[in-house]
Amino acid sequence: MEGLCVKLFEASRKYKMKRRKAAVMETVDSFEASHEGIKTVDIQKRCEFSGNSDLCIYFVTWNMNGKVPCEDIAKLVGEDRKYDLLVMGLQEAPRNNISKLLKNTLADTHMLLGKSVMQSIQLYVFGPKDSDQFTRELKVDKHEVGGLGWLIRRKKGAVAIRISYKGIQMVFISCHLSAHARNVEERNFQFKHISNSLFSKNRNPYREAAQLTVWLGDLNYRLQGINSYPARDLIHGNLHEMLTSKDQLLQEAERGEIFNGYCEGALAFKPTYKYDIGSSSYDTSHKVRVPSWTDRILFKIDSNKMNASLHSYEAIESIRSSDHKPVKAHLCLKLNKYSSSEIQH
């Protein structure tokens, strides 16, 4: 009976997706033939939080695989918290009260400014104590894009937070897109649909556009055109950067399908999926999945008043409780001199 339900659901989902795709493509006007693709940015020397930046943000994305060891949460947030904002996107998060666990872990230094939750897809923004005085216009939204969430309680889609912090308008998006290497077109469609749908209900043409937009999550784009064992040989030889030409996300961005004008650090870390749980060994099941960079953090600056510098982009390999490795990034923003007066003190 369950098998029949799944088949009926899949048939219905594919039909609805075709209908939605036709509707969305009529309204989305930002994915035209002329495109920039994804710009790979260099990692600059480590930020020492010396005051040279107006805002430093620490991003973490992690597919938790339904588990939440407390010691791993402590590793995620770090002990030396030299950042203004912490933005954490989670996928396949368990039912446990992640918000309470994060607040307890960060209690000495940071407070929760906002959260957006849709079952297992979650997003949290923390700021220094008393930083709520710098926070304006915080709004949350979420958008489901299908999947078997009604059966296994793990939705696909995205949650988002729009926030004005110290006068800087920002949008953060935590997402979980469709799995499997073959579903490239479906992931492309989901990205476009989410982009067009988030905050559309209260869209105001007179409101200032976001100066910074960041996507973080399990985007599920895979390596294509290479088998698992040759890929693993390159990884074991620390030659994994040679695999970036096989990365579906970069390929689709180059074609102008997704993430036009976004930036990302170089993929200098090992692919983050799929690991045997409890180890740093890639999948030894009968599927022997091709290792892939499914977990990503991408950002876009939409303002000539601000510059951004990336100070780290890496996986946290010491965490082994999931079949995904978390990915973290440290991004610092600097307003140009003529606009520095816009920062609220």
matplotlib code that plots the C-alpha trace (Angstrom):
import matplotlib.pyplot as plt

x = [0.0, 2.8, 4.5, 1.3, 1.1, 4.6, 4.0, 0.8, 2.6, 5.5, 3.2, 1.2, 4.5, 5.9, 2.6, 2.5, 6.1, 5.5, 2.6, 4.6, 7.6, 5.6, 4.1, 7.4, 9.3, 6.7, 7.6, 11.3, 13.3, 16.7, 17.9, 18.4, 21.0, 23.6, 25.1, 28.1, 28.0, 29.6, 32.7, 35.3, 36.9, 40.2, 40.5, 42.1, 44.4, 42.6, 40.5, 41.7, 38.5, 40.6, 37.9, 38.9, 35.5, 32.0, 30.4, 31.9, 29.6, 30.3, 28.2, 27.7, 25.6, 25.1, 22.9, 22.6, 21.1, 18.6, 21.2, 22.4, 25.4, 25.9, 29.7, 29.2, 27.1, 30.0, 32.4, 30.2, 30.0, 33.6, 35.2, 37.0, 33.9, 35.4, 32.4, 29.4, 26.7, 26.4, 24.2, 23.5, 21.5, 20.5, 19.0, 17.6, 17.7, 16.1, 13.0, 15.1, 14.9, 17.9, 17.1, 17.4, 20.6, 22.2, 21.1, 22.6, 25.9, 26.2, 24.8, 28.1, 28.6, 25.6, 21.8, 19.2, 18.0, 15.8, 14.9, 13.0, 11.9, 10.1, 10.4, 13.9, 15.1, 16.1, 17.9, 19.2, 20.8, 22.7, 24.3, 26.4, 24.6, 22.4, 22.7, 18.9, 19.2, 21.0, 18.3, 15.5, 12.8, 13.4, 11.1, 11.0, 9.6, 9.6, 8.9, 8.3, 9.2, 7.8, 9.6, 8.4, 8.3, 4.7, 6.0, 9.4, 9.1, 12.1, 10.9, 12.7, 12.6, 14.0, 13.6, 14.8, 15.4, 15.5, 17.2, 18.5, 21.5, 23.4, 21.7, 22.8, 20.0, 20.6, 18.8, 19.9, 18.5, 18.9, 17.8, 17.6, 17.1, 16.3, 18.7, 20.3, 22.7, 20.1, 17.9, 19.9, 17.0, 14.7, 17.3, 17.7, 13.9, 13.7, 16.4, 14.5, 11.2, 12.5, 14.2, 11.0, 8.7, 10.5, 9.1, 6.9, 3.8, 5.1, 7.3, 7.5, 9.0, 10.0, 11.8, 15.6, 16.8, 19.0, 22.7, 23.8, 22.1, 23.5, 22.4, 23.6, 22.5, 22.4, 22.0, 22.6, 24.5, 26.8, 29.9, 29.1, 31.1, 33.4, 33.0, 33.3, 36.7, 38.7, 37.1, 38.2, 41.8, 42.1, 40.7, 43.0, 45.9, 44.8, 44.0, 40.3, 40.5, 40.8, 37.2, 35.7, 35.2, 32.8, 30.7, 27.1, 26.5, 29.4, 28.4, 24.8, 25.9, 28.3, 25.3, 23.4, 20.8, 21.4, 23.2, 23.9, 26.4, 27.0, 30.4, 31.9, 35.2, 37.4, 36.5, 39.8, 38.2, 37.3, 33.8, 31.4, 29.1, 28.6, 30.5, 30.0, 28.6, 31.1, 34.1, 35.9, 35.6, 33.4, 30.3, 31.1, 27.5, 26.5, 25.7, 29.3, 28.2, 30.4, 31.8, 30.3, 30.3, 26.6, 26.9, 27.7, 27.7, 27.3, 26.8, 25.9, 26.6, 24.0, 25.4, 28.1, 28.3, 29.8, 32.7, 33.0, 36.1, 36.0, 38.4, 37.6, 35.6, 36.1, 34.6, 34.7, 36.1, 36.4, 32.6, 31.5, 28.0, 26.4, 26.9, 27.6, 30.5, 29.5, 30.8, 31.7, 32.6, 33.8, 32.6, 33.4, 31.7, 33.1, 31.0, 32.6, 33.6, 30.8, 28.2, 29.8, 27.5, 24.6, 25.7, 23.6, 25.5]
y = [0.0, 2.4, 1.6, 2.5, 5.8, 6.7, 6.0, 8.1, 10.9, 10.9, 11.0, 13.9, 15.7, 15.5, 16.8, 19.7, 20.5, 20.9, 23.2, 25.3, 25.4, 26.9, 29.5, 30.4, 30.8, 33.4, 35.6, 35.0, 37.5, 37.2, 34.1, 35.5, 34.2, 36.8, 35.6, 35.8, 32.4, 31.9, 33.9, 31.9, 34.3, 33.9, 33.4, 36.5, 36.4, 35.4, 38.2, 39.2, 41.1, 44.2, 46.7, 46.8, 45.5, 46.9, 43.5, 40.0, 37.0, 33.3, 30.9, 27.2, 24.7, 21.1, 18.2, 16.6, 13.3, 13.4, 13.5, 16.2, 15.3, 18.3, 18.1, 18.7, 21.8, 23.2, 22.4, 24.2, 27.5, 27.4, 28.7, 31.8, 33.6, 36.5, 37.3, 39.7, 37.4, 33.7, 32.3, 28.6, 26.6, 23.1, 20.3, 17.0, 18.4, 16.2, 17.1, 18.0, 21.7, 22.8, 26.5, 25.8, 23.9, 26.6, 29.4, 27.5, 26.9, 30.5, 32.0, 33.6, 35.6, 35.7, 36.0, 34.7, 37.4, 35.3, 31.8, 30.2, 26.6, 24.2, 20.8, 19.5, 22.6, 25.3, 28.7, 30.6, 34.1, 35.0, 38.3, 39.6, 40.3, 43.4, 43.4, 43.4, 47.2, 47.1, 44.8, 46.2, 44.7, 41.1, 38.9, 35.2, 33.0, 29.4, 27.6, 23.9, 22.4, 18.8, 15.6, 12.9, 15.1, 14.0, 10.4, 10.7, 14.2, 15.5, 18.3, 19.8, 23.5, 26.5, 28.8, 32.4, 35.4, 38.9, 41.3, 44.8, 44.8, 48.0, 49.4, 46.6, 44.8, 41.0, 37.9, 34.4, 31.2, 27.7, 25.1, 21.4, 20.5, 17.3, 14.4, 12.1, 12.9, 12.6, 15.4, 18.4, 20.0, 19.6, 21.3, 24.1, 24.6, 24.5, 27.2, 29.5, 28.8, 29.4, 32.6, 33.9, 32.9, 33.9, 37.1, 37.6, 38.1, 41.3, 42.4, 46.2, 47.8, 50.9, 48.9, 48.9, 45.6, 43.3, 44.3, 40.8, 37.5, 34.2, 30.7, 27.9, 24.3, 20.9, 21.9, 18.2, 19.0, 16.0, 15.2, 14.1, 12.3, 10.4, 7.1, 6.7, 5.0, 7.4, 10.3, 8.7, 8.2, 11.9, 12.8, 10.4, 11.9, 15.5, 16.2, 16.8, 20.3, 18.5, 17.4, 20.8, 20.6, 17.7, 19.7, 20.0, 23.3, 25.1, 23.6, 24.7, 28.2, 28.4, 27.6, 30.5, 28.3, 29.1, 31.5, 34.2, 36.7, 34.8, 34.3, 31.2, 30.3, 27.8, 24.2, 23.5, 21.1, 17.5, 16.6, 16.6, 13.7, 10.8, 9.5, 6.4, 7.6, 7.8, 7.9, 9.9, 7.2, 7.6, 5.5, 1.7, 0.6, -1.3, 2.0, 3.3, 6.8, 9.2, 11.8, 15.2, 18.8, 18.8, 21.3, 24.9, 28.5, 31.1, 34.9, 37.8, 41.5, 43.8, 47.2, 49.4, 50.8, 47.7, 45.3, 41.8, 39.7, 35.9, 34.8, 31.0, 28.4, 24.9, 21.7, 20.7, 17.2, 16.4, 16.0, 12.5, 12.0, 12.5, 11.3, 14.9, 17.1, 20.7, 23.6, 26.9, 30.3, 33.6, 36.7, 40.3, 43.4, 46.8, 49.8, 52.4, 55.6, 57.7, 55.2, 54.5, 57.0, 54.7, 52.2, 52.5, 52.9]
z = [0.0, 0.9, -2.4, -4.3, -2.3, -3.2, -6.9, -6.9, -5.1, -7.5, -10.6, -9.0, -8.0, -11.5, -13.0, -10.5, -11.1, -14.8, -14.2, -11.7, -13.9, -16.8, -14.4, -12.8, -16.1, -17.2, -14.2, -13.5, -15.5, -13.9, -15.6, -19.1, -21.6, -20.7, -17.4, -15.2, -13.6, -10.2, -9.5, -7.5, -4.9, -3.2, 0.6, 2.0, 5.1, 8.2, 9.7, 13.2, 14.0, 14.3, 13.4, 9.7, 8.8, 9.5, 9.9, 10.2, 9.7, 10.4, 8.3, 8.9, 6.9, 7.9, 6.9, 10.4, 9.2, 12.1, 14.9, 17.2, 19.5, 21.9, 21.4, 17.7, 18.2, 20.4, 17.5, 15.0, 16.9, 18.0, 21.2, 19.8, 18.6, 16.8, 14.6, 14.8, 13.4, 13.4, 10.6, 10.9, 8.3, 9.1, 7.0, 8.2, 11.7, 14.4, 16.4, 19.4, 20.4, 18.4, 19.2, 22.9, 22.5, 20.4, 22.8, 25.8, 23.9, 22.9, 26.1, 27.2, 24.0, 21.7, 21.6, 19.2, 16.8, 14.6, 13.4, 10.5, 10.7, 8.3, 10.0, 9.3, 7.4, 9.9, 10.0, 13.0, 13.3, 16.4, 17.3, 20.2, 23.5, 23.3, 19.5, 19.1, 19.3, 15.8, 14.3, 12.2, 9.9, 10.7, 8.6, 8.0, 5.2, 4.0, 0.8, 0.2, -3.2, -2.7, -1.9, 0.5, 3.5, 4.3, 4.6, 6.2, 7.8, 5.8, 3.6, 0.5, 0.1, 1.9, 4.9, 4.9, 7.2, 5.9, 8.4, 8.5, 10.9, 11.5, 8.4, 6.1, 4.4, 4.2, 3.2, 4.4, 2.9, 4.2, 1.6, 0.9, -2.8, -4.5, -4.2, -6.8, -9.6, -12.3, -10.9, -12.1, -13.9, -11.0, -8.7, -11.1, -11.2, -7.4, -7.0, -9.4, -7.8, -4.3, -5.4, -7.0, -4.1, -0.9, 0.6, -2.5, -0.4, 1.2, -1.7, -1.8, -4.9, -2.8, -0.2, -0.4, -2.0, -0.1, -0.2, 0.7, -0.2, 1.0, 0.2, 2.4, 2.5, 1.0, -2.6, -3.6, -6.8, -7.5, -9.5, -13.0, -15.6, -13.3, -11.4, -7.7, -7.5, -9.8, -7.9, -4.6, -5.9, -6.7, -3.2, -1.4, -3.4, -2.3, -5.9, -5.3, -6.8, -10.2, -9.7, -9.8, -13.5, -12.9, -10.3, -11.5, -9.6, -11.3, -14.7, -14.4, -13.2, -16.2, -18.5, -16.9, -15.2, -11.5, -9.2, -11.7, -10.3, -7.0, -5.5, -3.8, -2.3, -4.1, -3.4, -1.7, 0.8, 0.2, -1.0, 1.9, 1.0, 1.4, 4.5, 6.6, 9.8, 12.6, 10.3, 7.7, 5.1, 2.0, 1.4, 1.6, 1.1, -2.0, -3.7, -3.4, -4.1, -5.9, -3.3, -4.0, -2.8, -1.9, 0.9, -0.2, 0.9, -1.9, -1.6, -3.8, -3.2, -4.8, -3.8, -5.0, -1.4, 0.0, -0.5, 0.8, 1.7, 2.3, 5.1, 5.2, 3.3, 4.5, 5.8, 9.5, 9.0, 12.8, 12.9, 12.1, 13.4, 10.0, 6.5, 5.6, 6.8, 7.9, 5.8, 7.3, 5.9, 7.4, 5.4, 6.3, 4.9, 4.5, 3.6, 1.3, 2.9, 1.5, 2.9, 6.3, 7.9, 7.2, 9.8, 13.0, 16.2]

ax = plt.figure().add_subplot(projection="3d")
ax.plot(x, y, z, "-o")
ax.set_aspect("equal")
plt.show()
